[in-house]
C-alpha cells in the first residue's frame, strides 16, 4: 500500500500574512523567498540570510513550482503595492 508523505513546512493561517503561504514557524512568505531567489540569491544564501534550514528553502521553492500562478500573482501584487507606496512618498 502506498503512503503519501507530506512536507508540512509550508502553512497558511488567515491570521498570519492574510493567509498567504509562509514557512512554518515564521512570518516569511513563500513569495518573498521566491522573489529573492529570482533576483539571484542561491538557496544556501537564502537559508543563511533568513535563518532557515536548506530543507525549508527547498520546500518553499517546491511549493512555488507547484503553485506558480498563485505565487507569481502574489509577487506582482506586492510589486504594485511597493510602486504605489514609492509614488506617494515621492510626491
Order of alpha helices (4+ residues) and beta strands (2+ residues): beta-beta-alpha-alpha-alpha-alpha
